[in-house]
Amino acid sequence: MLNAIAKPFGWLMLWLYEFIGDYGLAVIAFALIVKLILWPFMAKSKRSTLRSTRLQPKIKELEKRHGANKQKYNEELQKLYQQEGINPMSGCLWSLIPFPILIALYQAIRQPITIMMGVSSDLLAEGGALLEKLTQLGYAVGGNTAYAEISQAQFIAANWAEHSKEFLAISDKLKSIDFSFFGFLDLGAQPQWNFLWTTDWSNPAVWGTGLGLFMIPVIAAVLTYVSGKITTKMNPQPEGAGNNMQTMNIIMPIITLWFAFVMPAALGLYWIASSAFSILQDIVMTKRIMKKLAIEDADRLAHQQEREAELEAKRREYERLKAENATTVNPNTSKKKQQIKAREEQAQKAAEWEKAHSSRPVVEEPSRVDNRRYARGRAYDPDRFSSGAAGQADESASPDDEQQLPVPADESPDTVEIPEDVLDGEVPEDDADLYDDDDEQDDSDNL
């Protein structure tokens, strides 16, 4: 299954090698092509990540509101993501794509004959024609058997000039591949982690190649660290995620260093190229996305201000209409109701004038409500539930002891006097027209 997935990557690597003519440059070109293919997906992931980061203040507000109710918090969080058009999982999914590609490329580099060239694996099995031919020419299996095909491909390339016809007679898919980078570094070899204290420093031809291979894992680890720092700096992280990013910025370079030492140098070179392209990609992509997000924010703010202006205009129009209706007589109101209302207003104005100009002391009447003298009843007493000395004093007092208030001789002409027949419940004849049948008919017509 893994070989089937790795075959397209192996064919691409072989085509790039034949087109460029240098194995190391083919690896770098492969990393560039992968970055270009993944650019739209990584841009989508970056956009989702940046938008999620900008939503952190709103998410914190939801935590304050619904922190105790996790179900309600999750529902409101999903609504917020839907309103903003964000898929919180998209940023994680697309960021994991480079790892399967790295595994597939590793499989293609590890098996250049069966995957890159497409030669049948039966020819390299025990008793296979190609394995017998290699053995006949002096090939001996040694070292790490996991990378046996790399050594077999290198042996074929070394004997290609003399035995190319014999190799092609076994399989026309066989090709001569030089695994060197600029003819100097053998990218099919593994860097030695103990190179510094085991190499022969007296021979530059020996330690020069070994030092170059040793530096590949080191450079790969350094670029991985730099890439993580740049990503953290350019992308504002949510509160609480800073410690996690710092931990990842330490762990990932260590993992890169270990993988680059245990795998062929070609994988380390791919890691270096991929990290360098990732740094450039992150810088360019972040700037472009931030500009687009700034434009979206400006449009959203303008739309929000326009909406608020519309609501404010509607509110002012409503207040204006409300004020006009308050000062305008409703045409559907009957004549009888209008007369009653006018009389009440006149009585209220008269009472206010009397209160302001009369020298008569103001008598507090507990039973009065506005202009209704006995609204609470004639016998209303606000201290009816009080106890103690005040209550006893009220009981001991007789009705004859009430203070008689002086009435001024010159009363104001606007003083409202209530006739005795009104107090006795009788309606004056002058006001009887307010209650005639014609006005009642007017009310029914208006209704």
C-alpha positions in Angstrom: 0.0 0.0 0.0 2.8 2.4 0.9 4.7 1.6 -2.2 1.7 2.3 -4.4 1.3 5.7 -2.7 5.1 6.4 -3.1 5.3 5.5 -6.8 4.0 8.9 -8.1 6.6 10.7 -6.0 9.3 8.3 -7.2 8.4 8.9 -10.8 8.4 12.7 -10.3 11.8 12.5 -8.6 13.2 10.4 -11.5 11.8 12.9 -14.1 13.3 15.8 -12.2 16.7 14.1 -12.0 16.7 13.3 -15.7 15.6 16.9 -16.5 18.0 18.7 -14.2 20.9 16.2 -14.2 21.7 16.6 -10.5 20.2 14.5 -7.7 20.5 17.2 -5.0 18.9 19.8 -7.2 16.1 17.4 -8.1 15.4 17.0 -4.4 15.2 20.7 -3.9 13.0 21.1 -7.0 10.7 18.3 -5.6 10.3 20.3 -2.4 9.5 23.4 -4.3 6.8 21.7 -6.4 5.3 20.2 -3.3 5.0 23.7 -1.7 3.4 25.1 -4.8 0.9 22.3 -5.0 0.0 22.7 -1.4 -0.1 26.5 -1.5 -3.9 26.9 -1.8 -4.5 24.3 1.0 -2.0 25.9 3.3 -3.4 29.3 2.5 -6.8 28.1 3.6 -5.3 26.6 6.7 -3.5 29.9 7.5 -6.6 32.0 6.9 -8.6 29.8 9.2 -5.9 30.0 11.9 -5.6 33.8 11.7 -9.4 34.2 11.8 -9.7 31.9 14.8 -6.9 33.9 16.5 -8.8 37.2 15.9 -11.9 35.7 17.5 -10.2 35.1 20.8 -11.8 38.2 22.5 -15.3 37.0 21.6 -14.4 33.4 22.7 -13.3 34.7 26.0 -16.5 36.6 26.4 -18.5 33.4 25.7 -16.4 31.7 28.4 -17.3 34.4 30.9 -21.0 34.1 30.0 -21.4 30.3 29.7 -18.3 29.0 31.5 -20.3 26.9 33.9 -22.6 25.5 31.2 -20.4 23.6 28.8 -23.2 22.6 26.5 -24.4 26.1 26.1 -20.8 27.3 25.6 -20.2 24.8 22.8 -23.4 25.7 21.1 -22.6 29.4 21.1 -19.1 28.7 20.0 -20.3 26.7 17.0 -22.7 29.6 16.1 -19.8 32.0 16.3 -17.7 29.8 14.0 -20.6 29.5 11.5 -21.2 33.3 11.5 -17.5 33.9 10.8 -17.3 31.1 8.2 -14.5 29.3 10.1 -13.8 25.6 10.4 -11.7 25.1 13.5 -10.4 21.7 12.3 -9.2 22.9 8.8 -6.1 24.5 10.2 -4.9 21.3 11.8 -5.8 19.0 8.9 -4.0 20.8 6.2 -0.9 21.3 8.4 -0.5 17.5 8.6 -0.3 17.0 4.9 3.6 17.4 4.6 4.2 14.4 6.9 2.6 11.8 4.6 4.5 13.4 1.7 7.7 13.1 3.6 7.1 9.4 4.3 6.2 8.7 0.7 9.4 10.5 -0.5 11.4 8.5 2.0 10.0 5.3 0.6 10.9 6.4 -2.9 14.4 7.4 -2.0 15.0 4.2 0.0 13.9 2.1 -3.0 15.1 3.8 -6.1 15.1 0.6 -8.3 11.6 -0.7 -7.5 9.8 2.6 -6.9 11.6 5.3 -8.8 12.6 3.2 -11.8 9.6 0.8 -11.5 11.6 -2.4 -11.8 9.8 -5.5 -10.6 10.8 -6.5 -7.1 11.1 -10.2 -8.2 14.3 -9.3 -10.1 15.9 -8.3 -6.8 14.5 -11.2 -4.8 16.5 -14.3 -4.0 17.2 -16.0 -7.3 16.2 -12.9 -9.3 18.0 -12.1 -12.5 19.1 -8.7 -11.5 20.4 -9.8 -8.1 22.4 -12.7 -9.7 23.9 -10.2 -12.2 24.9 -7.8 -9.5 26.4 -10.7 -7.5 28.2 -11.9 -10.6 29.8 -8.4 -11.1 31.0 -8.5 -7.5 28.2 -6.8 -5.5 28.1 -7.9 -1.9 25.3 -7.0 0.5 26.6 -5.1 3.5 25.8 -2.3 5.9 22.2 -1.3 6.6 19.9 -3.7 4.6 17.0 -1.2 4.9 18.9 0.9 2.2 20.1 -2.1 0.2 18.5 -0.8 -3.0 20.4 2.5 -2.7 23.7 0.6 -2.6 22.5 -1.6 -5.5 21.6 1.5 -7.6 24.9 3.0 -6.9 26.7 -0.2 -7.9 24.6 -0.2 -11.2 25.6 3.4 -11.8 29.3 2.6 -11.2 29.2 -0.3 -13.8 26.7 1.3 -16.2 29.3 2.3 -18.8 30.6 -1.3 -19.3 27.5 -3.4 -18.6 24.6 -1.1 -19.6 23.4 -3.5 -22.3 23.4 -6.4 -19.9 21.3 -4.4 -17.4 18.9 -3.2 -20.0 18.5 -6.8 -21.2 17.3 -7.8 -17.7 14.9 -4.7 -17.5 14.6 -1.8 -19.9 13.5 0.3 -16.9 16.9 0.3 -15.3 18.7 3.7 -15.3 22.0 5.1 -14.0 21.4 7.4 -11.1 24.2 9.5 -9.5 23.2 10.3 -5.9 25.8 13.0 -5.5 25.0 16.7 -4.9 27.2 18.9 -7.2 29.4 15.8 -7.5 30.6 16.3 -3.9 28.1 14.9 -1.4 26.7 11.4 -1.6 23.0 11.9 -0.7 22.5 8.2 -0.6 24.7 7.9 2.4 23.7 8.4 6.1 25.4 11.3 8.1 27.4 10.1 11.0 26.5 11.6 14.3 30.0 10.7 15.8 31.8 12.2 12.8 33.6 14.9 14.8 35.7 12.5 16.9 35.9 9.5 14.6 37.0 11.0 11.2 40.5 11.2 9.8 41.2 15.0 9.9 44.5 14.5 8.0 42.8 13.7 4.7 40.6 16.6 3.4 38.9 14.4 0.9 37.6 12.2 3.7 36.6 14.8 6.3 35.3 17.3 3.7 32.6 14.9 2.5 31.9 13.7 6.1 31.6 17.3 7.4 29.1 18.1 4.6 26.9 15.2 5.4 27.2 16.0 9.2 26.0 19.6 8.6 22.9 18.5 6.7 21.0 17.4 9.9 22.3 20.4 11.9 21.1 22.9 9.2 17.8 21.1 9.0 17.2 21.3 12.7 18.2 25.0 12.8 15.9 25.9 10.0 13.1 24.0 11.7 13.6 26.1 14.8 13.8 29.4 12.8 10.6 28.4 10.9 8.7 27.8 14.2 9.9 31.1 15.7 8.9 33.1 12.6 5.5 31.4 12.5 4.9 32.2 16.2 6.0 35.8 15.8 3.9 36.5 12.7 0.8 34.7 13.8 -0.6 36.1 17.2 -1.3 33.1 19.4 -4.3 32.7 21.6 -3.9 33.3 25.3 -2.5 30.1 27.0 -1.1 28.7 23.7 2.3 30.4 24.1 3.7 27.6 26.3 2.6 24.9 23.8 4.3 26.7 20.9 7.5 27.1 22.8 7.5 23.4 23.6 6.9 22.5 20.0 9.7 24.9 18.9 12.1 22.8 21.0 10.7 19.3 20.3 10.5 19.6 16.5 14.1 20.6 15.9 15.2 17.7 18.0 13.0 15.3 16.0 14.3 16.7 12.8 17.9 16.3 13.9 17.3 12.6 14.8 15.5 11.7 11.6 18.1 13.4 9.4 20.9 11.3 11.0 19.1 8.0 10.7 17.9 8.5 7.1 19.7 9.0 3.9 21.1 12.5 3.4 18.7 13.2 0.6 15.9 13.3 3.1 17.8 15.8 5.2 18.4 18.0 2.1 14.6 17.8 1.4 13.9 18.9 5.0 16.3 21.9 4.6 14.7 23.0 1.3 11.2 22.4 2.6 11.9 24.5 5.8 13.4 27.3 3.7 10.4 27.4 1.4 8.1 27.3 4.4 9.6 30.4 5.9 9.2 32.3 2.6 5.7 30.9 2.1 4.7 31.9 5.7 6.0 35.5 5.3 4.3 36.1 1.9 1.1 34.3 2.8 0.6 36.0 6.2 1.1 39.4 4.7 -1.4 38.8 1.9 -4.0 37.2 4.2 -3.7 40.0 6.8 -4.3 42.6 4.1 -7.5 40.7 3.0 -8.7 40.4 6.6 -8.1 44.1 7.1 -10.2 44.8 4.0 -12.9 42.5 5.3 -12.9 44.1 8.7 -13.2 47.6 7.1 -16.2 46.4 5.1 -17.8 44.8 8.1 -17.2 48.0 10.2 -18.7 50.2 7.4 -21.7 47.9 7.1 -22.2 47.9 10.9 -22.0 51.7 11.0 -24.5 52.0 8.2 -26.8 49.6 10.0 -26.5 51.6 13.2 -27.2 54.8 11.3 -30.4 53.3 9.9 -31.6 52.1 13.3 -30.9 55.6 14.8 -32.8 57.3 12.0 -35.8 54.9 12.6 -35.6 55.6 16.3 -35.7 59.4 15.8 -38.6 59.1 13.3 -40.4 57.0 15.9 -39.8 59.5 18.6 -41.0 62.3 16.3 -44.2 60.5 15.4 -44.8 59.7 19.0 -44.4 63.4 20.0 -46.8 64.5 17.2 -49.4 61.9 18.3 -49.1 63.1 21.9 -50.0 66.7 21.0 -52.6 65.9 18.3 -56.2 64.9 19.1 -57.1 61.6 17.7 -59.9 62.1 15.1 -61.6 58.9 16.3 -62.1 60.2 19.8 -65.8 61.1 20.5 -66.9 64.6 21.4 -68.0 63.4 24.9 -64.5 62.1 25.7 -62.9 65.2 24.4 -65.1 67.4 26.6 -64.4 65.2 29.6 -60.7 65.4 29.0 -60.8 69.2 28.5 -62.8 69.6 31.8 -60.3 67.5 33.7 -57.4 69.6 32.3 -59.2 72.8 33.3 -59.9 71.5 36.8 -56.3 70.4 37.2 -55.0 73.9 36.1 -57.5 75.6 38.5 -56.3 73.4 41.3 -52.7 74.3 40.5 -53.4 78.0 40.3 -55.3 77.8 43.7 -52.4 76.0 45.2 -49.9 78.6 44.0 -51.9 81.8 44.8 -54.2 81.0 47.7 -53.2 82.1 51.2 -55.3 79.3 52.6 -53.1 76.7 54.3 -52.7 73.5 52.4 -54.7 70.8 54.0 -53.3 67.3 53.6 -56.1 65.0 52.7 -55.0 61.3 52.8 -58.0 60.2 50.9 -57.2 62.5 47.9 -55.5 61.2 44.7 -54.7 64.0 42.3 -58.0 65.9 41.7 -60.1 63.1 43.1 -61.0 64.1 46.6 -62.3 60.9 48.1 -60.5 58.4 45.9 -59.4 56.3 48.9 -62.7 56.8 50.7 -63.8 59.3 53.2 -62.7 57.3 56.3 -59.3 56.6 54.9 -56.6 56.8 57.6 -52.9 56.2 56.6 -52.1 55.6 60.3 -54.8 53.0 60.9 -52.2 50.3 61.5 -49.8 52.4 63.7 -49.5 51.5 67.4 -48.1 53.2 70.5 -48.6 56.6 71.8 -49.6 58.0 68.5 -52.4 55.6 68.3 -53.6 56.3 71.8 -53.5 60.0 71.1 -55.6 59.6 68.0 -58.2 57.5 70.0 -58.3 60.1 72.8 -58.9 63.0 70.5 -62.5 63.8 69.7 -64.0 65.0 66.4 -64.9 68.3 68.0 -61.2 69.0 68.7 -60.3 69.2 65.0 -58.6 72.4 64.0 -60.8 74.7 62.1 -59.0 76.1 59.2 -59.6 79.8 58.4 -61.2 80.5 55.1 -60.2 83.8 53.5 -63.0 86.1 52.6 -61.6 87.0 49.2 -61.3 83.7 47.5 -59.8 83.6 44.1 -62.3 83.8 41.2 -60.8 80.7 39.7 -61.3 78.6 42.9 -63.2 75.4 42.0 -66.3 74.9 44.1 -68.0 71.5 44.1 -71.8 71.8 44.4 -73.5 69.9 47.1 -75.7 68.1 44.6 -72.5 66.6 43.0 -71.3 65.5 46.4 -74.6 63.8 47.0 -74.2 61.9 43.7 -76.5 64.0 41.6 -75.5 65.1 38.1 -76.1 68.8 37.3 -78.5 69.5 34.6 -76.0 71.6 32.7 -73.7 68.6 32.3 -76.5 66.2 31.3 -75.7 66.7 27.7 -72.4 64.8 28.2 -74.2 61.6 28.8 -76.9 61.8 26.2 -77.6 59.1 23.7 -76.2 61.0 20.8 -72.7 60.9 22.2 -73.1 57.2 22.9 -74.1 56.8 19.3 -70.9 58.8 18.3 -68.8 56.3 20.2 -70.3 53.4 18.5 -69.8 55.0 15.1 -66.2 55.7 15.9 -65.7 52.1 16.9 
